[in-house]
Structure formats: C-alpha cells, structure tokens
Amino acid sequence: MHKVGAGIDGDAVKVFRDYNISVKGVTDLSFHANRKLGGDHKWGLASLTEKLLSKQVCFESNCLITQTRHGHRDSTVPAFFI
C-alpha cells in the first residue's frame, strides 16, 4: 500500500514514535504542489486544500458549514473525503 498526503512524512514519524510501526511507501504532496505552484512551501492538508479549492478542511465530525476565505458561506471538505 502506498500512502499519499500533504505533510505525510511527519505523520509517518509520529506513527513510528507513538506505536513503533515503521511506515514505508509515502509520497508527500508538498513536492508536487511546489513543482506545480512554484515556491518551496511546506504544505499541510488544510493549507493545500484551501489554496487549490478555496475550501477549509473539517477535521471534526460535527463541522458542516463554514466561511470560505472570501466570506461566503460554503460547505467544508471533511478530512475523510480527501
């Protein structure tokens, strides 16, 4: 299985530190985002989603409606759908 995410390297380190499980086969989307968008930014899931989709990531199960960065009410993107 290959795991893909934004900032996933830090997640792999945390899983190893907390559970002593070595996570192999990860691809950090920060590299690909920087190639496409330019720059050398360390992206996280929330910041990359907001940049590309102008949506906020909802990490809580009760999060349904929020404000976009442009001030309009809009649905959030639940983290489990990304």
The 8 nearest C-alpha neighbors of each residue, nearest first, counted from 0:
[[1, 2, 24, 23, 25, 3, 22, 26],
 [0, 2, 24, 25, 3, 26, 23, 22],
 [3, 1, 25, 24, 26, 0, 4, 7],
 [4, 2, 26, 25, 27, 1, 28, 7],
 [5, 3, 7, 27, 28, 6, 26, 2],
 [4, 6, 43, 28, 44, 27, 7, 29],
 [5, 7, 43, 8, 27, 9, 42, 4],
 [6, 8, 10, 4, 9, 5, 27, 11],
 [9, 7, 11, 10, 6, 12, 27, 25],
 [8, 10, 12, 7, 11, 6, 13, 14],
 [9, 11, 7, 13, 8, 12, 14, 6],
 [10, 12, 8, 14, 9, 13, 22, 7],
 [13, 11, 9, 15, 10, 14, 16, 8],
 [12, 14, 16, 10, 15, 11, 17, 9],
 [15, 13, 11, 17, 16, 12, 18, 20],
 [16, 14, 19, 20, 12, 21, 13, 18],
 [15, 17, 13, 14, 19, 18, 12, 20],
 [18, 16, 14, 15, 13, 19, 20, 12],
 [17, 19, 20, 15, 14, 16, 13, 21],
 [20, 18, 15, 16, 17, 21, 14, 13],
 [21, 19, 15, 18, 14, 22, 16, 17],
 [20, 22, 15, 23, 19, 11, 14, 12],
 [23, 21, 11, 20, 24, 15, 14, 25],
 [24, 22, 25, 21, 1, 11, 2, 0],
 [23, 25, 1, 2, 26, 22, 0, 3],
 [24, 26, 2, 3, 1, 23, 27, 7],
 [27, 25, 3, 28, 2, 4, 24, 7],
 [26, 28, 5, 4, 29, 7, 6, 3],
 [27, 29, 5, 31, 30, 4, 32, 26],
 [30, 28, 32, 42, 27, 31, 5, 41],
 [29, 31, 33, 28, 32, 27, 34, 39],
 [30, 32, 34, 28, 33, 29, 35, 27],
 [33, 31, 29, 35, 34, 30, 36, 28],
 [32, 34, 37, 36, 30, 35, 31, 38],
 [35, 33, 31, 37, 32, 36, 30, 38],
 [34, 36, 32, 33, 37, 31, 30, 38],
 [37, 35, 33, 32, 34, 38, 31, 39],
 [38, 36, 33, 34, 35, 39, 32, 40],
 [37, 39, 33, 40, 36, 34, 32, 35],
 [38, 40, 33, 41, 37, 30, 29, 34],
 [39, 41, 42, 38, 33, 29, 32, 37],
 [42, 40, 29, 39, 43, 6, 30, 5],
 [43, 41, 29, 40, 47, 5, 46, 6],
 [42, 44, 5, 6, 46, 45, 47, 41],
 [43, 45, 5, 47, 46, 48, 42, 4],
 [44, 46, 48, 56, 43, 47, 49, 55],
 [47, 45, 49, 43, 48, 44, 42, 50],
 [48, 46, 50, 44, 49, 45, 42, 43],
 [49, 47, 45, 51, 52, 50, 46, 44],
 [48, 50, 53, 54, 46, 52, 47, 55],
 [49, 51, 47, 48, 53, 52, 46, 54],
 [52, 50, 48, 49, 53, 47, 54, 46],
 [51, 53, 54, 49, 48, 50, 47, 55],
 [54, 52, 49, 50, 51, 67, 48, 68],
 [55, 53, 49, 52, 67, 75, 48, 56],
 [54, 56, 75, 49, 76, 57, 45, 48],
 [57, 55, 76, 45, 77, 75, 78, 58],
 [56, 58, 77, 59, 78, 76, 62, 75],
 [59, 57, 78, 77, 56, 60, 62, 79],
 [60, 58, 57, 61, 62, 77, 78, 56],
 [59, 61, 62, 58, 57, 77, 63, 78],
 [62, 60, 59, 63, 57, 58, 64, 77],
 [61, 63, 59, 60, 57, 64, 75, 58],
 [64, 62, 74, 75, 61, 65, 57, 77],
 [65, 63, 74, 73, 75, 62, 72, 66],
 [66, 64, 72, 73, 74, 75, 67, 63],
 [65, 67, 72, 71, 70, 73, 68, 64],
 [68, 66, 69, 70, 71, 54, 73, 72],
 [67, 69, 70, 66, 53, 71, 54, 49],
 [70, 68, 67, 71, 66, 53, 72, 54],
 [71, 69, 67, 68, 66, 72, 73, 65],
 [72, 70, 67, 66, 69, 73, 68, 65],
 [71, 73, 66, 65, 67, 70, 64, 74],
 [74, 72, 65, 64, 66, 71, 67, 75],
 [75, 73, 64, 63, 65, 76, 72, 54],
 [74, 76, 55, 56, 57, 54, 64, 63],
 [75, 77, 56, 57, 78, 55, 74, 54],
 [78, 76, 57, 79, 80, 56, 75, 58],
 [79, 77, 81, 80, 58, 57, 56, 76],
 [78, 80, 77, 81, 58, 76, 57, 56],
 [81, 79, 78, 77, 76, 56, 57, 58],
 [80, 78, 79, 77, 76, 44, 56, 48]]
